[in-house]
Amino acid sequence: VVEQWSSLPREVVDGVRLDDQKDEIPVESYVAQRYIENPYLIGGRKFDLRVYVLVMSYLPLKAWLYRDGFARFSNTRFTLNTIDDQYVHLTNVAVQKTAPDYDPEKGCKWMIQQFRLYLTAKHGAEAVEGLFAEMDNIFIKSLQSVQKVIISDKHCFELYGYDILIDQDLKPWLLEVNASPSLTASSPEDYELKTHLLEDTLNIVDLEGSQLGYNNDRKKQLKRLFKSIQTQQKV
């Protein structure tokens, strides 16, 4: 890990190699990251947003955005003086709940609707609508960027957990996209959200329509599907 451009080899910075280096081992790949130094703070604490996106198909692209999610707060007030303090800079619940002064009853989450009301009261509805429109654009562009490399199977779906950071200018930044995000609940509100999320996901996927829903006779439906596949193979 390096923190300054000057620490990198010249061929990495410039993207070129000298003639006597061309036959050597290819240049190692690097991942460049930018730390957002001006995150939006609430109560002096840093947070990010967890938003869920259900992708039913990549070709054509068909995705559903879940209307709710949550803001995950750090347990310690934000400062750049202690850049190595994970309780200041990392908002993951798995990290924050290990803090010595963490209160499990209070938790460290807001529902997104609660967060949206807070922003609207401070910045107005128009600014908040613009922020969430930019977030929607992040979801779309990120899925389009991998559309050609992910195998598209009409029998499969994926629920993604997007992590979004917002800066002081109300600009959203994509932190990461989690495949198969954790659905473990850390509070009653969290449990309710994720229960509804799973219910809505299954309604959209429509397992009943696929003849494998829990209300159907599974063995009977599997035999019917097997016969259908055999018939198609013979044709």
N, C-alpha and C positions, 0 to 999 in steps of 0.2 A: 504494500500500500504506500503510495506517495501522495503528498499534499501540494507539491509545487511542480509547475511545468519544467523548471530547470533540473529537476531530479530525473527526468525521463531521458532516454537515449535520443540523440538527434534524429535518427531514422524514424522514431515513433512520432516525434513532434512534427517533423517536416514531411513524413510519408515517403522519404526517398532513402536509398542506400548507396554507398560508394561502390565503385566498380569492383573492388576487391572483396566486397561483401555479398555480391549477388549470388554466389554459389554456396553460401553458408545456409544454415538453418533459417527458415522463414521467420520474420519478425513476430514476436509474441503479441497476441491480441490484448488490448486493455479495455476496461470499462471506465468511462469518465462519468463522474457524478457531480452534481452541484448541490451544495447544502443551501437551503433556503434560509437566509439569515433574518428575514423579516416576516415570520409567520404571524397570522392573525391570532391574537390572544384573547381569551375570555377569562376574566378573573386572574389575569397574569399568567395563565397556563396555556401551553401549546396543546393542539389537538389535531386529529385528522378525521376524515369521514370514511365510513365503511358503507358502500353502496353495492347492491346486488343486481347482477345482470344475467338473465337466462338466455342462452343461445340455443335455438332449436335447429339452426342450419347456417352453414357458411356460404353455400352455393345453392340458391341465392341466400344472402345474409338475412337472417330473421332472428331478431333479438327482442327481449322484453326487459324493461327497466322496472324494478320493484319500487313502489312509491315511497317506501320508508327505508330506514337504515338507522345508523347512529353515529354520533360524534364521540370519539374516544379521547379522553383527556389525560395528560400527564398528571402525576401526583404531586409534582414539585413545580414551583413558579419558574418561569423561563428566564434563562440568562445565558449569555455567550461566554461568560467567565469560566464555566466548567463544561467544556465541550465533551468531556468523556463521561459525564454523569448520565447514565441511561434513563434515570427517573425524570430527568429534565427534557431529554431530546427524543426518547422513544415512547410512543403512545400506545403500543401494544398492551392489551390487558394482561397477557401472560407475563410481561415484564413488570407492569405497574403493581400488580397484586403481590409482588414480592417485596415492595417497599416497606420499610419498618413501620411507617405511620399510615399504611393503607387501611382504609375502613371498608370492609366488605359489605356492610349494610348500606353505606352511602354510595359505594361504587365509583366509577369514573366515566359514565356514559350519559349522553343525552340522546333522545330520539331525534331524528332529523327534522320532524315537524316542529318540535320544540326549538331546535336550533334555528330553523327558518323564521319562526316568529320573532326570535331574539334579534336576528339580523334585520328583519323588516322594521322593527321598532327603532333600530339605530340608524339604518341607512336608507330606508324606504323600499317600497315594493318593486320599483323599476330596477334598482341596483341588484336586488336579490334575484329577480327574474333573469337578469343578464348573467349573473353568476351561475345559476342552475342551467341556463342554456349553454354556457361554455362547458359545463360538466357533461352535458348530453353530447356535445361535440367530441369530447375526449373519449367517451364510450364508443361512439361510432368510428372515429378515426383509428382507435387502437385495434378494433376488430377488423376493420378494412386492411390494416397493415399486415395482418397474418392470414388474411382470407385465402391466399393462394398456396399457403404452405401447410395448413391444417387439413387433415383428411376429413371430408364432409360425408357423413353417413346419416341417412334419413332416420335410422333406427336409434340414433344416439342424441344426447343433449348434454349441455354442461352449464352448471351454475357457477358464475365467477363472483369473487368478492373484490371489488375495486377499492383501493385506498387512495384518497384524495387529500392533499394539503392545500390550504388556502392562505395566501399571503395578505399583508396589510392593505394591498390595493384591491382586494376581493378577486384576485386572480387564482384560479384553481391549477394545481400541479398534480400530475399523475405520479404516485409513488411506486405502486406495483399492482399487478393483477394476480389474484390468488385463485388457482384452480382448486375445486373442491374445498371451499373455505370451511373453517370450523363452525359447527352449528351448536356448540356447547353454550348453554346459557349461564350468565353470571349474575342475573337478577330476575325478579318476576317480570319486569317490562321486557327484558331481553328474551325471556322464555316465550312470552306472548308474541313478540315480533317474529321470532324464528319459527314458531309453530304455524303462524299465519303464512310465513314465507314458504314453508314446505307444502302447506295445503294449496296455496295458489300455484306453486310450481307443478304439483301433481295434476291440478285441474287443467293447466295449460298443456302439459305433456299428454294428458288424457289417456291414462293407462287403461281405463275401461274401454275406450274406443279402440285401443290396440289389442283388445281381447285378453289382456293379462292382468286386469284389475283385480283387486281383492274380493270384489263381489261376485266374480265369475268362478266357475269350476275350473281351476287351473289345469288339472290333468286333461280334462275334456278339451279345453281351448288349445293346449299344446299339441294334442293329437290332431286337432283340426288344422292347425298351422303346419304340422309336419306333412299331412296329406296334401295340403296346398303346395308346399315346396316340392314334394315328389312329382306332382302333376306338372308343375312349371318345368322341372328338369327333363321330364319325358318329352315335353313339347320342344 
